Amino acid sequence: MTARDRSLAVLVAVLWGLNFLAVRVGLDHFPPFFLAALRYLVLAVPVVLFVPRPGVPLRWLLGYGLGFGVAQFGLLFLAIEQGMPSGLASVVVQASAPFTVLLGALLLRERVTGRQLAGIGLAVLGMVVIAVDRSRTAPLMPLVLTVLAALGWAVGNLASRQAKPEYPLRFALWMAVVPPLPLLALSAVMEGPATGWRALGSAFGPEGWPGLVALVYIAVLGSVVGSGIWTALLKRYPAGVVAPFSMLVPVVGLVGAWLALDERPTGWAVAGGAVVVAGVLLGTGWLPRFARERAAAPRLPEEGGGGRPTGTQTAGATGASQETKRS
């Protein structure tokens, strides 16, 4: 994985980590299934009108929309509305990473390296530490709903990878066309046919702007930008390489909840977050690659030793350049 793509994967983790704060604000104004439907509805209309359809099989587009859109966000929003703390939700939903690797190995016959297993195991250990530390404040049913949301995310990851879209952003945008109808149907049945629409009308009042801002963040940054980048990465790399980066999301979620919602993490939560980061670094090859690049880097000439590098230094620089290109 190149340094640029690793940076993009980290950016997605930040966007998705802060997404949990926006969801918490949005749920103060909208019921959960209706909010999830709005997330995609505000995108679906302009997408159908102005974005060319992606040249992918319909089954993978439907699989991505139902897994990533309906199952993940419908269940996640419901879990948070039912009492799941946003910081803890950002941790538990990262079970999508081991789910993705496991489903990729079982269904797609993707090879999982020992280093990936070690990194995922370390990151999962960190998530377990955080989850156990905070599970005392969360009832069982919201926790189960969040785990099921993580499984939906994993299914969406595999559908996206199988689609192999030539234009990943188009694919991510057209995915928004799938969830609105199923989510609106769930909202009508479980929340009442008029409840969500009344909440939407009141959001345009003087006290409703936080809900609208949260909706824009969730729809644009959390969905279009984050999902578009994630889809592009899944097209270029195996699911087992990309998925571990999602384990950075709980760290961002915990810090964001601490700063914005005054959810102060304990020492165990901080330690668990550090273990998650270490697992991602190991599982994605950052630590071994960093060590190789440092070993291959040319040494600068000492002061007073002349302005031109020696032949050995020139050869070292050439080797480092070739190593960078190979990376």
Secondary structure, DSSP 8 states (H G I E B T S, - for coil): --HHHHHHHHHHHHHHHHHHHHHHHHHTTS-HHHHHHHHHHHHHHHHHHHS---SS-HHHHHHHIIIIIIIIIIHHHHHHHTT--HHHHHHHGGGHHHHHHHHHHHHS-----HHHHHHHHHHHHHHHHHHHHHGGGS-HHHHHHHHHHHHHHHHHHHHHHHH--SSHHHHHHHHTTSSHHHHHHHHHHHT-TTHHHHHHHHTTSTT-HHHHHHHHIIIIIIIIIHHHHHHHHHHHS-HHHHGGGGGGHHHHHHHHHHHHH-----HHHHHHHHHHHHHHHHHTTHHHHHHHHHHHS-----TTS-SS--HHHHHHHHHHHHHHHH-
